[in-house]
Amino acid sequence: MQPIYQYAWIIPFVPLPVTMSIGLGLLLVPTATKNIRRMWAFPSVSLLSIVMVFSADLSVQQIDGSSIYQYLWSWTINNDFSLEFGHLIDPLTSIMSILITTVGIMVLIYSDKYMSHDQGYLRFFAYMSFSNTSMLGLVTSSNLIQIYIFWELVGMCSYLLIGFWFTRPIAANACQKAFVTNRVGDFGLLLGILGLYWITGSFEFRDLFEIFNNLIHNNGVNSLFATLCASLLFAGAVAKSAQFPLHVWLPDAMEGPTPISALIHAATMVAAGIFLVARLLPLFTVIPYIMNLISLIGVITVLFGATLALAQRDIKRSLAYSTMSQLGYIMLASGIGSYRAALFHLITHAYSKALLFLGSGSIIHSMEPIVGYSPDKSQNMVLMGGLRKYVPITKMTFLLGTLSLCGIPPLACFWSKDEILNDSWLYSPIFAIIACATAGLTAFYMFRTYLLTFEGYLYSHFQNYSGIQNSSFYSISIWGKEEPKQVNRNLFLSTINKNEKVSFFSKKTCKIDGSVRNLMRSFSTHFDNKDTSMYPHESDNTMLLPLLVLVLFTLFVGFIGIPFDQGVMGLDILSKWLTPSINLLHPNSNYSVNWYEFATNAFFSVSIAYFGIFIASLLYGSVYSSFQNLELINSFVKIGPKRIFLDQIINGIYNWSYNRGYIDVFYATSLTKGIRGLAKLTHFFDRRVIDGITNGVGIASFFVGEGIKYLGGGRISSYLFVYLSYVSIFLFFLLIYFHRL
């Protein structure tokens, strides 16, 4: 074993001194610590950079050596029970370490400026460093007990980060919702770990996989119990990676600061569930039911997340549902046994989604001088538009991230998503059709987000948000242009922002009027106040630098997985990197694709993506071209029953998407009300039945005692009379009984 692997155990603990120092500083010398608060960004970035260099060295050696290293030391030994801690270095560990550190560094650099005016600046960096520590500890864990410890730490950090602005009730509700929802999956994970230990007698991955596989092949374990344990393990991943039906916490997690959203969605919390499935895949592959379950949950999440993203107005919430859908692709690839494609898409999606979230933060940052610090307005895409000329660098980076997620070559996500689509055709045509259709939906809603944000014209009341009482705007439906209407500004804002607040489970649904739903942009824009400070502006260089670096990853990281072993495209680095893990799952496998097969499949997938982009451009493109296109559509659909029916379908889809598929309403009705009803019934049973019996016995004893009290007069003759009376009655009935015999 090379010396570097023996010291790999320090990887999780390198960022920890920042958290400890900030905590001790705030406890012992709070004034001095706050006075130098901007200096804490440097050690945070520096220490994580050390981990990145260390992880890069490990990755290079993994690619060259193609070996798996594990180092263990005993923590406790008691009779037959032995618990060992250690670290496991394999391709999965090195890939996750690279993702966590590179994305984490970009987020920390970005956060220095983004959070510079926030009173919780120090607390933010303390949480971020501890979150990185927890995630690094999770990916280097060598057994299930270590994974569960760091798993809970990751959940705790996510709770703290989502509820960072805990004084806002909406953020407090969001972090509680994330915490409670994840407890469902975490409880299943704990039961699954205990069940596997009951079966195998080991927590170590190597021993656990070998013993479990032998027991399955030799029928040495009850198949139903083994399947149940594996399902419980998968439940933990479902909750953490926001898979259906435990996805409800993810969109509300956007109430945290934008850098936190980028970190959670790209490299930490949601990636933890994917990592767990990838780590336990050698165990899942011997149980076909579990693999079918993983692929089924994945394909449902793919479609569900995409449909819920179609009508979102909050830019971060739209990206959150996009994350949910893309993680569904990764789950689908894992379930169909495409280990390489799953990890490939995990890499490409992480960098593209980090770019998009940080880009959305730059957009929100540029809007705040105009609308004030109001998430309901600064994140609402209906109030944006025309930002391309004010934030050109952000626009360029956001466009590249959007194209990557749409699957446009040669950007990163094209290579990985195309591979998943190809593998899904080999597994199930139904799953493949759903995955391909969702690729078109992805292109549609991502370009919708881009067009609503950057194209068109700036909304008229941005220039003096508090001074203009009325604004003229056109209402556009997909059937054509209507006449301009005069609308009170306050009434309009109350309309577009209603029902945007987050409760634990939303009990209300919102039916959106067609004219408001299809509002595009203000056409009669004029600026009386020429003060440039009231216009959107480009972000600071400290925020733009991470965007530009992530653009490079988005452009070039996909080339590591080009599936050609020969020719001008070079070597397939990813397959060489993953060789030990792939051989563990599929011995003697050899992944390669020829040019003709790849080009044929790519043409189909890219055509679907371009079709989605075309539809989005048709409906949400520039104002004047939209008029022409919408009138063209209107010419094909005449006024009448066909138009009314189609309009009802479109409105139904829009309301379904805007109301989150009514899942929150269902949970509020079935779970929240059901649990409360059960609690009331239990309370009634406890007070009226249990307490009633107890109190009834006491009251009966009281009355019996009171009655007997009056029978005791103290005279022996009276006692003898009562006694003889009872004896006489007893003898009378006894004689009757013997007489009948």
C-alpha positions in Angstrom: 0.0 0.0 0.0 1.3 3.4 -0.9 1.9 5.9 1.9 -0.7 8.4 0.6 -3.5 5.9 1.2 -2.5 5.4 4.8 -3.1 9.1 5.5 -6.4 9.3 3.5 -8.2 9.2 6.9 -7.4 12.9 7.3 -9.5 13.9 4.3 -12.8 14.5 6.2 -11.1 16.3 9.1 -9.1 19.0 7.2 -12.0 21.5 6.9 -13.1 20.9 10.5 -10.7 23.4 12.2 -12.6 26.3 10.5 -15.8 25.2 12.2 -14.1 24.7 15.6 -12.2 28.0 15.4 -15.2 30.0 14.5 -17.3 28.3 17.2 -14.6 28.9 19.9 -14.0 32.4 18.7 -17.7 33.3 18.9 -17.9 31.7 22.4 -14.7 33.2 23.9 -13.9 36.4 22.0 -17.1 37.2 20.0 -16.2 40.8 19.3 -12.7 40.2 17.9 -14.0 37.2 15.9 -16.7 39.3 14.3 -14.3 42.2 13.6 -12.2 39.9 11.4 -15.1 37.9 10.0 -14.1 38.4 6.3 -10.8 36.7 7.0 -12.5 33.4 7.7 -13.2 32.8 4.0 -9.5 32.4 3.3 -8.8 29.4 5.6 -12.1 27.8 4.5 -11.1 27.9 0.9 -7.4 27.0 1.6 -8.2 23.9 3.7 -10.7 22.6 1.2 -8.2 23.2 -1.5 -5.7 21.0 0.3 -8.3 18.2 0.3 -8.9 18.8 -3.4 -5.3 18.4 -4.2 -5.1 15.3 -2.0 -8.2 13.9 -3.7 -6.8 14.6 -7.1 -3.7 12.7 -6.3 -5.7 9.8 -5.1 -7.8 9.9 -8.3 -4.7 9.9 -10.6 -3.4 6.9 -8.7 -6.7 5.2 -9.1 -6.7 5.8 -12.8 -3.1 4.5 -13.1 -3.2 1.7 -10.6 -6.9 0.6 -10.9 -6.9 -0.7 -7.3 -9.1 -0.5 -4.2 -7.5 0.3 -0.8 -9.0 -0.2 2.6 -7.5 0.6 6.0 -9.1 -0.5 9.2 -8.5 -0.2 12.9 -10.5 -1.8 15.8 -12.7 0.5 17.8 -14.3 -2.0 20.1 -14.1 -5.8 20.6 -16.6 -7.7 22.7 -16.8 -11.5 22.5 -18.0 -12.2 18.9 -18.8 -8.6 18.2 -16.1 -6.4 16.6 -16.5 -2.9 15.3 -13.8 -1.4 13.1 -13.5 2.1 11.7 -11.4 3.0 8.7 -11.4 4.5 5.3 -12.1 3.0 1.9 -10.5 4.4 -1.2 -11.9 3.2 -4.5 -13.1 4.9 -7.7 -16.4 5.9 -6.2 -14.7 7.6 -3.2 -12.2 9.5 -5.4 -15.0 10.7 -7.8 -17.1 11.9 -4.9 -14.2 13.6 -3.2 -13.3 15.5 -6.4 -16.9 16.6 -6.8 -17.3 17.7 -3.1 -14.1 19.7 -3.0 -14.2 21.4 -6.4 -17.9 22.4 -6.1 -17.3 23.3 -2.5 -14.4 25.6 -3.2 -16.4 27.4 -5.9 -19.3 27.9 -3.6 -17.1 29.2 -0.8 -15.5 31.7 -3.0 -18.8 32.8 -4.3 -20.3 33.0 -0.8 -17.7 35.5 0.4 -19.3 38.3 -1.6 -22.8 36.9 -1.7 -23.0 36.7 2.1 -20.8 39.7 2.9 -23.6 41.9 4.2 -25.3 39.1 6.1 -25.1 39.2 9.9 -24.7 35.4 9.9 -21.6 35.4 7.8 -19.5 33.6 10.3 -22.2 31.1 11.1 -22.6 30.5 7.4 -18.9 29.5 6.9 -19.0 27.4 10.0 -22.0 25.4 8.7 -20.5 25.1 5.3 -17.1 23.7 6.5 -18.9 21.2 8.8 -21.1 20.2 5.9 -18.0 19.5 3.8 -16.5 17.5 6.6 -19.6 15.4 7.0 -19.9 14.7 3.3 -16.2 13.8 3.0 -16.5 11.5 6.0 -19.5 9.8 4.4 -17.8 9.0 1.1 -14.6 7.6 2.7 -16.5 5.4 5.2 -15.6 1.7 5.2 -18.7 0.3 6.8 -22.4 0.9 7.3 -22.0 2.2 10.9 -19.7 5.0 9.7 -22.0 5.8 6.8 -24.9 6.2 9.2 -23.0 8.5 11.5 -21.9 10.8 8.8 -25.3 10.4 7.1 -27.0 11.9 10.1 -24.4 14.7 10.3 -25.1 15.6 6.6 -28.8 15.7 7.4 -28.1 17.9 10.5 -26.0 20.3 8.4 -28.7 20.5 5.7 -31.2 21.3 8.4 -29.0 24.2 9.7 -28.3 25.5 6.2 -31.8 25.3 4.8 -33.0 27.1 8.0 -30.1 29.6 8.0 -32.5 32.5 8.0 -34.5 30.9 10.8 -36.1 34.2 11.9 -38.2 34.0 8.7 -41.1 31.6 9.4 -41.0 30.3 5.8 -37.4 29.2 6.2 -38.1 27.7 9.6 -40.9 25.6 8.1 -38.8 24.6 5.2 -36.0 23.2 7.3 -38.4 21.4 9.6 -40.1 19.8 6.5 -36.7 18.7 5.2 -35.8 17.2 8.6 -39.0 15.3 9.2 -39.2 14.0 5.6 -35.7 12.7 5.8 -36.3 11.1 9.2 -38.7 8.7 7.4 -35.9 7.5 5.1 -33.3 7.5 7.8 -35.4 5.3 10.0 -35.7 2.8 7.2 -31.9 3.0 6.6 -31.2 2.2 10.3 -33.6 -0.8 10.2 -32.0 -2.0 7.0 -28.5 -1.8 8.5 -29.6 -3.7 11.6 -31.3 -6.3 9.4 -28.2 -6.8 7.3 -26.1 -7.3 10.4 -28.6 -9.9 11.6 -28.1 -11.7 8.3 -24.4 -11.4 7.7 -22.9 -10.5 11.1 -20.8 -7.8 9.6 -20.9 -4.1 8.9 -17.8 -4.0 6.6 -18.6 -3.7 2.9 -16.3 -6.4 1.6 -17.4 -9.0 4.1 -21.0 -8.0 3.9 -21.2 -8.3 0.1 -19.4 -11.6 0.0 -21.5 -13.2 2.8 -24.8 -11.8 1.6 -24.2 -12.9 -2.0 -23.3 -16.4 -0.9 -26.4 -16.7 1.3 -28.6 -15.5 -1.6 -27.1 -17.9 -4.1 -27.2 -20.9 -1.7 -30.7 -20.0 -0.4 -29.2 -19.6 3.1 -31.5 -16.6 4.0 -35.1 -15.9 3.7 -35.5 -14.1 0.4 -38.4 -12.0 1.7 -36.5 -10.8 4.7 -33.4 -10.0 2.6 -35.5 -8.1 0.1 -37.1 -6.1 2.9 -33.8 -5.2 4.4 -32.5 -4.0 1.0 -35.7 -2.0 0.4 -35.2 -0.3 3.8 -31.7 0.7 2.8 -33.0 2.1 -0.4 -35.6 4.1 1.5 -32.8 6.2 3.0 -31.5 7.0 -0.5 -35.0 7.9 -1.7 -35.5 10.5 1.0 -32.0 12.0 0.8 -31.9 12.3 -3.0 -35.5 13.6 -3.1 -36.9 10.7 -5.1 -40.7 10.2 -5.4 -42.6 10.1 -3.1 -40.2 11.6 -0.5 -39.3 14.6 -2.7 -41.5 17.2 -1.1 -38.8 18.8 1.0 -36.6 19.7 -2.0 -38.4 22.7 -3.5 -38.9 24.3 -0.1 -35.2 23.8 0.7 -34.7 26.8 -1.7 -35.5 29.1 1.3 -31.8 28.9 2.3 -29.2 31.2 0.7 -28.5 30.4 -2.9 -24.9 29.1 -2.3 -26.4 26.6 0.0 -28.8 25.5 -2.7 -25.9 25.1 -5.1 -24.0 23.0 -2.6 -27.0 20.8 -1.6 -28.1 20.2 -5.1 -24.7 19.5 -6.7 -22.3 17.9 -4.2 -23.7 17.2 -0.8 -27.1 16.2 0.5 -28.9 14.9 -2.7 -25.6 13.3 -3.9 -25.5 11.3 -0.6 -28.4 9.2 -1.6 -26.9 8.5 -5.0 -23.6 7.6 -3.4 -25.4 5.1 -1.0 -27.1 3.3 -3.9 -23.8 3.2 -5.8 -21.9 1.9 -2.8 -24.5 -0.8 -2.1 -25.1 -1.8 -5.7 -23.1 -5.1 -5.4 -25.7 -6.0 -2.7 -28.7 -4.8 -4.7 -27.7 -6.6 -8.0 -28.3 -10.1 -6.5 -31.9 -9.1 -5.7 -33.8 -8.5 -9.0 -36.8 -7.0 -7.2 -34.7 -4.2 -5.7 -33.1 -3.4 -9.0 -36.6 -3.2 -10.6 -37.7 -1.0 -7.7 -34.7 1.4 -8.1 -35.3 1.7 -11.8 -39.1 2.2 -11.3 -38.6 4.9 -8.7 -36.0 6.5 -11.0 -38.2 6.7 -14.0 -41.2 8.0 -12.0 -39.0 10.7 -10.5 -37.6 11.6 -13.9 -41.1 12.3 -15.4 -42.6 13.7 -12.2 -39.8 16.2 -11.6 -39.9 17.4 -15.2 -43.7 18.0 -15.2 -43.5 19.9 -11.9 -40.8 22.2 -13.3 -43.0 23.3 -16.2 -44.9 26.1 -14.5 -42.8 27.2 -11.6 -42.2 31.0 -11.3 -39.5 30.9 -8.7 -36.2 30.4 -10.6 -34.6 28.4 -7.8 -37.6 26.2 -7.4 -37.6 25.5 -11.1 -34.0 24.4 -10.8 -34.8 22.3 -7.7 -37.4 20.2 -9.7 -34.8 20.0 -12.4 -32.4 18.5 -9.9 -35.1 16.0 -8.8 -35.6 14.9 -12.4 -31.9 14.6 -13.2 -31.3 12.5 -10.1 -34.1 10.3 -11.3 -32.0 9.7 -14.4 -29.1 8.6 -12.2 -31.4 6.3 -10.2 -32.8 4.8 -13.4 -29.3 4.1 -14.7 -28.4 2.5 -11.4 -31.5 0.3 -11.4 -30.8 -1.0 -14.9 -27.3 -1.8 -14.0 -25.6 1.0 -15.9 -23.1 1.9 -13.2 -20.8 3.8 -15.5 -23.6 6.0 -16.9 -25.0 6.7 -13.5 -21.7 8.0 -12.1 -21.0 9.8 -15.4 -24.2 11.8 -15.1 -23.6 12.4 -11.5 -20.4 14.2 -12.4 -21.7 16.2 -15.4 -24.9 17.2 -13.6 -23.1 18.3 -10.5 -21.0 20.9 -12.4 -23.8 22.0 -14.6 -26.3 22.4 -11.8 -23.8 24.2 -9.6 -23.3 26.6 -12.4 -27.0 27.2 -12.8 -27.7 27.7 -9.1 -24.8 30.1 -8.7 -26.0 31.9 -11.9 -29.5 32.2 -10.4 -27.8 33.7 -7.3 -26.1 36.2 -9.5 -29.5 37.1 -11.0 -31.2 37.4 -7.6 -28.3 39.6 -6.4 -28.7 41.9 -9.4 -32.4 42.2 -8.8 -32.3 43.2 -5.1 -31.4 46.9 -5.7 -34.6 47.2 -7.7 -37.2 45.1 -5.8 -35.5 45.2 -2.4 -34.6 42.1 -0.4 -37.7 40.2 -1.1 -37.4 36.5 -2.3 -41.0 36.5 -3.5 -40.0 39.2 -6.0 -36.3 38.9 -6.7 -36.7 35.2 -7.5 -39.9 35.5 -9.5 -39.2 35.0 -13.2 -42.5 36.7 -14.1 -40.9 39.9 -12.9 -37.7 39.4 -14.8 -36.9 39.6 -18.5 -34.5 41.6 -20.6 -31.6 41.0 -18.2 -29.2 39.9 -21.0 -28.0 43.5 -21.6 -27.5 44.2 -17.9 -25.7 40.9 -16.8 -24.0 39.6 -19.9 -21.5 37.3 -18.2 -24.2 35.8 -16.0 -26.3 35.4 -19.1 -23.6 33.6 -21.0 -22.8 31.2 -18.2 -26.4 30.5 -17.5 -27.1 29.8 -21.1 -24.2 27.3 -21.3 -25.5 25.5 -18.2 -29.0 25.4 -19.7 -27.7 24.0 -22.9 -25.7 21.4 -21.0 -28.7 20.2 -19.0 -30.8 20.2 -22.2 -28.3 17.6 -23.6 -26.9 19.8 -26.4 -23.5 18.6 -27.7 -20.6 18.9 -27.0 -21.5 20.1 -23.4 -21.1 17.9 -20.4 -24.6 16.5 -19.8 -25.0 15.5 -23.5 -22.5 12.6 -23.2 -23.9 11.2 -19.9 -27.6 11.6 -20.6 -27.3 10.1 -24.0 -25.6 7.1 -22.5 -28.5 6.6 -20.0 -31.0 6.9 -22.8 -29.2 4.3 -24.9 -28.9 1.9 -22.0 -32.6 2.3 -21.1 -33.6 1.2 -24.6 -31.8 -2.1 -23.9 -33.6 -2.6 -20.6 -37.2 -1.5 -21.2 -38.7 0.3 -24.2 -41.4 1.8 -21.9 -38.7 3.3 -19.6 -36.8 4.5 -22.6 -39.8 6.3 -24.1 -40.5 8.0 -20.7 -36.8 9.0 -20.4 -36.7 10.3 -24.0 -39.9 12.3 -23.6 -38.6 13.8 -20.3 -35.5 14.9 -22.2 -37.7 17.0 -24.4 -39.5 18.4 -21.3 -36.2 19.2 -19.7 -35.2 21.2 -22.8 -38.5 23.0 -22.7 -38.6 24.0 -19.0 -34.9 24.9 -18.9 -35.2 27.2 -21.9 -38.4 28.6 -20.5 -36.4 29.6 -17.4 -33.7 31.1 -19.5 -36.1 33.0 -21.8 -38.3 34.4 -19.0 -35.2 35.6 -17.2 -33.0 37.1 -19.9 -35.0 37.7 -23.0 -37.9 40.0 -23.8 -38.0 43.4 -22.0 -37.5 44.5 -18.5 -40.7 44.8 -16.5 -41.7 48.5 -16.4 -42.1 49.1 -12.7 -38.5 48.0 -12.0 -37.2 51.5 -12.6 -39.2 52.9 -9.6 -40.8 50.0 -7.9 -42.4 51.9 -5.1 -43.5 54.9 -7.1 -45.5 53.6 -10.0 -49.0 52.7 -9.1 -50.2 51.5 -12.5 -48.6 49.7 -15.3 -49.7 48.8 -18.8 -49.0 45.3 -20.0 -50.3 42.9 -22.6 -51.9 39.6 -21.6 -50.7 36.9 -24.0 -52.2 33.5 -24.4 -51.1 30.8 -26.7 -54.1 31.7 -28.9 -53.1 35.2 -29.7 -52.7 38.8 -28.4 -55.4 40.4 -26.4 -55.9 44.1 -25.9 -53.7 46.0 -23.4 -55.2 46.3 -20.0 -54.6 48.8 -17.2 -53.9 47.0 -14.0 -53.1 48.3 -10.6 -49.6 47.4 -9.7 -50.3 46.3 -6.1 -53.2 44.2 -7.3 -51.1 42.6 -10.0 -48.2 41.8 -7.6 -50.6 40.3 -5.1 -52.0 38.1 -7.9 -48.7 36.8 -9.2 -47.3 36.1 -5.7 -50.3 34.5 -4.0 -49.9 31.1 -2.6 -46.1 31.3 -2.9 -45.6 31.0 0.9 -44.4 27.7 2.2 -46.2 25.8 5.0 -45.2 22.4 6.3 -47.6 20.8 3.9 -49.6 23.2 1.7 -53.3 22.6 2.2 -54.4 25.0 -0.6 -54.3 24.7 -4.3 -54.2 27.6 -6.7 -56.0 27.8 -10.0 -54.2 30.2 -12.2 -56.2 32.4 -14.6 -55.1 32.0 -18.2 -54.5 35.7 -18.8 -52.2 35.9 -15.7 -50.5 32.6 -16.5 -49.5 33.7 -19.9 -48.3 37.2 -18.9 -45.0 37.7 -20.8 -43.6 41.2 -20.5 -44.4 44.9 -20.4 -44.3 46.5 -23.8 -44.9 50.2 -22.9 -41.7 50.5 -20.9 -40.4 54.0 -20.1 -37.8 55.1 -17.6 -38.3 58.4 -15.9 -35.5 58.0 -13.5 -32.2 57.5 -15.2 -30.2 56.6 -12.1 -28.3 53.5 -13.1 -28.3 52.2 -9.5 -32.0 51.3 -10.1 -31.1 49.0 -13.0 -30.0 45.4 -12.8 -26.3 45.1 -12.6 -23.6 42.5 -13.1 -22.3 40.7 -10.0 -18.9 41.3 -8.4 -15.8 39.6 -9.8 -15.7 37.3 -6.7 -19.0 35.9 -7.7 -18.3 35.8 -11.4 -15.0 33.8 -11.1 -16.7 30.6 -9.8 -19.2 30.9 -12.7 -16.4 31.1 -15.2 -14.5 28.1 -13.7 -17.7 26.0 -13.6 -18.2 26.9 -17.3 -14.9 25.3 -18.0 -16.0 22.1 -16.2 -19.4 22.2 -18.1 -17.6 22.5 -21.4 -14.9 19.9 -20.9 -15.7 17.4 -18.1 -17.9 15.4 -20.5 -14.9 14.4 -22.6 -13.6 12.1 -19.8 -16.4 9.7 -20.6 -16.4 9.8 -24.4 -17.1 6.1 -25.1 -14.5 5.5 -27.8 -11.4 3.5 -27.0 -9.8 4.3 -30.3 -9.8 7.1 -32.9 -9.5 10.8 -32.7 -11.6 11.2 -29.6 -8.9 9.6 -27.4 -9.2 7.2 -24.5 -12.3 6.6 -22.3 -10.8 7.9 -19.1 -13.9 7.3 -17.1 -14.1 3.6 -17.9 -10.4 3.2 -17.0 -11.1 5.0 -13.8 -14.1 2.9 -12.9 -12.5 -0.5 -13.9 -12.2 -1.9 -10.4 -15.8 -1.1 -9.5 -17.2 -2.2 -12.8 -15.4 -5.5 -12.6 -16.9 -6.0 -9.1 -20.4 -5.7 -10.5 -19.9 -7.1 -14.0 -16.7 -9.2 -14.3 -14.9 -9.1 -17.6 -17.2 -6.3 -19.0 -15.9 -4.2 -21.8 -17.8 -1.0 -22.6 -17.3 0.4 -26.0 -19.5 2.0 -28.7 -18.8 2.5 -32.4 -19.2 5.7 -34.2 -22.2 4.8 -36.2 -24.3 3.5 -33.3 -23.4 6.6 -31.2 -24.2 9.1 -34.0 -27.6 7.4 -34.6 -28.6 7.5 -31.0 -27.2 11.0 -30.5 -29.2 12.4 -33.5 -32.4 11.1 -32.0 -31.8 12.5 -28.4 -30.5 15.8 -29.7 -33.6 16.2 -32.0 -35.9 15.7 -29.0 -33.9 18.4 -27.1 -34.1 20.8 -30.0 -37.8 20.2 -30.3 -38.3 21.1 -26.6 -36.2 24.3 -27.1 -38.3 25.2 -30.2 -41.5 24.9 -28.3 -40.1 27.0 -25.4 -38.9 29.6 -27.9 -42.3 29.6 -29.6 -44.2 30.3 -26.3 -41.6 32.3 -24.3 -39.3 33.9 -27.0 -38.9 37.5 -27.7 -42.0 39.6 -27.7 -42.5 40.4 -31.3 -41.6 37.0 -32.7 -43.9 35.6 -30.0 -46.8 37.6 -31.5 -46.2 36.1 -34.9 -45.7 32.6 -33.6 -48.8 32.7 -31.4 -50.9 34.1 -34.2 -49.6 31.3 -36.4 -50.8 28.8 -33.8 -54.1 30.6 -33.5 -54.6 30.2 -37.2 -54.4 26.4 -36.8 -56.8 26.2 -33.9 -60.1 28.0 -34.6 -62.4 29.2 -31.9 -64.7 26.5 -30.9 -65.0 23.2 -29.0 -61.5 22.1 -30.1 -59.9 25.3 -28.8 -61.8 25.2 -25.5 -60.9 21.5 -25.0 -57.2 22.1 -25.7 -57.2 25.2 -23.5 -58.6 23.2 -20.7 -55.9 20.5 -21.1 -53.2 23.1 -21.1 -54.6 24.9 -18.0 -55.0 21.5 -16.3 -51.3 20.7 -16.9 -50.3 24.2 -15.8 -52.3 23.9 -12.5 -50.9 20.4 -11.9 -47.4 21.7 -12.2 -47.9 24.9 -10.3 -49.5 23.1 -7.4 -46.7 20.5 -7.2 -48.8 17.7 -8.5 -51.1 18.1 -5.5 -48.7 15.8 -3.5 -48.5 18.3 -0.7 -52.3 18.5 -0.6 -52.5 14.7 -0.5 -50.0 14.5 2.4 -51.8 17.3 4.2 -55.1 15.4 3.9 -54.0 11.8 4.3 -51.0 12.1 6.7 -51.3 15.4 8.6 -55.1 15.2 9.1 -55.0 11.4 9.5 -52.3 11.6 12.2 -54.2 14.4 14.0 -57.4 12.4 13.8 -55.7 9.3 15.2 -54.2 11.4 18.0 -57.6 12.8 18.9 -59.1 9.3 18.8 -56.3 8.0 21.0 -56.8 10.9 23.4 -60.6 10.2 23.5 -60.0 6.5 24.2 -57.4 7.3 26.9 -59.6 9.8 28.7 -63.0 8.2 28.2 -62.2 4.5 28.2 -58.9 3.9 30.1 -59.4 6.7 32.6 -63.1 6.0 32.6 -62.6 2.4 33.7 -60.1 3.4 36.4 -62.3 6.3 37.6 -65.4 4.1 37.5 -63.8 1.4 39.7 -62.9 4.1 42.2 -66.3 5.7 42.2 -68.0 2.3 42.5 -65.8 1.4 45.5 -66.8 4.8 47.0 -70.5 4.1 46.7 -70.2 0.5 47.9 -68.3 1.7 50.9 -70.9 4.4 51.6 -73.7 1.8 51.4 -71.9 -0.7 53.6 -71.2 2.1 56.1 -74.9 2.4 56.9 -75.4 -1.4 57.4 -72.8 -1.5 60.2 -74.8 -0.4 63.3 -72.6 -2.2 65.9 -75.4 -4.6 67.1 -74.5 -8.3 67.0 -78.2 -9.3 66.7 -78.5 -7.4 63.5 -75.4 -9.0 62.1 -76.8 -12.5 63.0 -80.1 -11.7 61.4 -78.5 -10.7 58.1 -76.2 -13.8 58.2 -79.1 -16.2 58.9 -81.1 -14.6 56.2 -78.3 -15.2 53.6 -77.9 -18.8 54.8 -81.6 -19.5 54.6 -81.8 -18.2 51.1 -78.8 -20.3 50.1 -80.3 -23.4 51.7 -83.6 -22.8 50.0 -82.1 -22.7 46.5 -79.9 -25.7 47.3 -82.9 -27.8 48.3 -84.7 -26.9 45.1 -81.6 -27.9 43.1 -81.4 -31.4 44.8 -85.1 -31.8 44.5 -84.9 -31.5 40.7 -82.1 -34.1 40.7 
